Amino acid sequence: MTRKMAALAALAGLGVVAASLATAVPATADSSGRTTLNAGNGTAGVNQVLTGTYEYPNGDYPTCWDPRTGVRFDFKLKDGTDLGSVDATCSGTSTWTATMNWTPASSGSYTITAYASEPNFGGSGNPLGQASKKVSITGSKPAPSSAPSKARNLKVTGVSTNAVSLNWDAPSSPGSSPISGYIVKWDGPTSGQIVAPATNANIGTLTAGSAYTFSVAAANAVGWSDWVSVSQRTANAPTPAPVAQQRLVGPMWTGGGPKVTSNMWRTFNNTQNLDTNAGYEARLSATNRSASIKSVSFRYDGDRAQVRAVLKPGQRRGTFTLVEYAPAVPGFTAMSMTRVIKVVK
């Protein structure tokens, strides 16, 4: 079948369907051709199909394939209500048909008129004719669309330090359309919202030992139900394991007690004795130096730690505080030891 023949068959089918939907309609003739309107009685709130047809007079018509022509239908009620405009399609040689969907808002008697015209670019078009039909609409509007009723029996089914599990029952009424899912939100030290496809949810990334309020609403194509809520505190975080105290051996002097001679290097420790039980080496520094001391220096000679203190010119004695310091490391606290060192001439 050629494309042209297929198009003709489809349009002819449309005319048959439109004719089957409508009741018999009197034709309104005019000088240009024949205009008809098919419309049937119906029920308020239910879609009605309006079908307008225009036939060019025999012997004085363009064909369906003439690019210069076309027909438009405007559908209106007697009170002036504009139901809309539709460009017609052509079948046979010169029969133009257009359909319009109309949903009457309430019951009553309505007069519908279809106006046929030839569209003009930039204008309203040349009028061809019109046809009217009076129809009777009975009944009332369908029940309004509605959201679901509330979810039921919301409860907590599991609690951890950072998560809470929830479960609930579906609403007693889904509303005017099926349940599409559930909105779950929470408020507390942190807040958020997710969509759950079923009647359960697990809310993670919460703060340990904190109070939260969890709320659930059912949703359908119309909207959300009212919220239902439950409160729950997350579990407390476990008590951290005790942190071990670092140990320092402290200065071990070679040849005498904690006293050094000015400007002389003095060995006071094996560097292994500076290692802590955390596996790190302590740091050395000098603080609280008396005004008579010019400088204090440290160095390592092989595996020995040495210190040199220098008195200022003319001074014969002084003191400083030797500090051994181990900073905090994973699993161990910081630790320091101090010892007052005498400096003599």
Summary of the structure (lengths in Angstrom):
residues: 345
radius of gyration: 48.0
end to end distance: 122.1
largest distance: 138.3
contacts: 1021
relative contact order: 0.10
helix: 7%
strand: 48%
